[in-house]
Amino acid sequence: MNRKALEENLGRRIKVRLFDGAEYEGYLRKSGDERYRNDPNLYLPKNYYFLTDDYGVCKTCLFRVSHIQNYKILA
């Protein structure tokens, strides 16, 4: 898994499996995105990713590229 491959899928709906075996589905977002400027937990950390629901609400923990075991593009 590398950052370049993951960032090509920003904004797409994916299913991701993290190092602890947890699986999540949602839209891939990156910390520092302007739409999350008012939420310091999502805006300030650098090089972290998270998944959102259909309305843009964060529904997972923050994770790094190294935390991802694999992912699948759903849409």
Phi, psi and omega per residue, in radians:
M1 nan 2.265 3.057
N2 -2.274 2.793 -3.057
R3 -1.078 -0.705 -3.099
K4 -1.077 -0.793 3.136
A5 -1.120 -0.686 -3.134
L6 -1.206 -0.744 -3.088
E7 -1.219 -0.326 3.024
E8 -1.163 -0.325 -3.094
N9 -1.848 0.232 3.090
L10 -1.045 2.327 -3.139
G11 1.550 -0.179 3.118
R12 -1.567 2.726 3.084
R13 -1.438 2.148 -3.108
I14 -2.335 2.875 2.974
K15 -2.045 2.215 -3.050
V16 -2.161 2.482 3.026
R17 -2.002 2.168 -3.124
L18 -1.601 3.021 -3.054
F19 -1.045 -0.447 -3.128
D20 -1.555 0.079 3.111
G21 1.593 -0.097 3.132
A22 -1.233 2.395 3.108
E23 -2.037 2.387 -3.124
Y24 -2.354 2.633 3.039
E25 -2.153 2.503 3.096
G26 2.871 -3.000 3.136
Y27 -1.585 2.206 -3.087
L28 -1.279 2.227 3.100
R29 -2.282 2.796 3.122
K30 -2.080 2.495 3.091
S31 -1.097 2.635 -3.104
G32 1.620 -0.031 3.115
D33 -1.193 2.373 -3.065
E34 -1.040 -0.518 -3.119
R35 -1.191 -0.266 3.114
Y36 -1.917 0.421 -3.106
R37 -1.024 -0.571 -3.099
N38 -1.473 -0.039 3.089
D39 -2.013 1.731 -3.054
P40 -1.078 -0.458 3.117
N41 -1.179 -0.484 3.141
L42 -1.750 -0.308 -3.049
Y43 -1.716 -0.718 -2.997
L44 -1.343 -0.738 -3.126
P45 -1.089 2.472 -3.130
K46 -1.771 2.484 3.081
N47 1.070 0.668 3.002
Y48 -2.021 2.725 -3.127
Y49 -2.230 2.805 3.072
F50 -2.751 2.917 3.125
L51 -1.968 2.525 3.123
T52 -2.112 2.847 3.051
D53 -1.483 -2.967 -3.102
D54 -1.111 -0.371 -3.085
Y55 -1.745 0.060 3.111
G56 1.519 0.199 3.134
V57 -1.554 2.270 -3.135
C58 -1.096 2.300 -3.127
K59 -2.215 0.133 3.094
T60 -2.333 3.022 3.013
C61 -1.307 2.903 3.014
L62 -1.337 2.474 3.110
F63 -2.502 2.750 3.108
R64 -1.748 2.953 3.099
V65 -1.025 -0.689 -3.104
S66 -1.169 -0.285 3.128
H67 -1.428 -0.253 -3.042
I68 -1.528 2.197 3.024
Q69 -1.470 -0.842 3.050
N70 -2.787 2.907 3.085
Y71 -2.578 2.792 -3.132
K72 -2.366 2.321 3.109
I73 -1.402 2.198 -3.108
L74 -1.677 -0.624 -3.119
A75 -2.625 nan nan
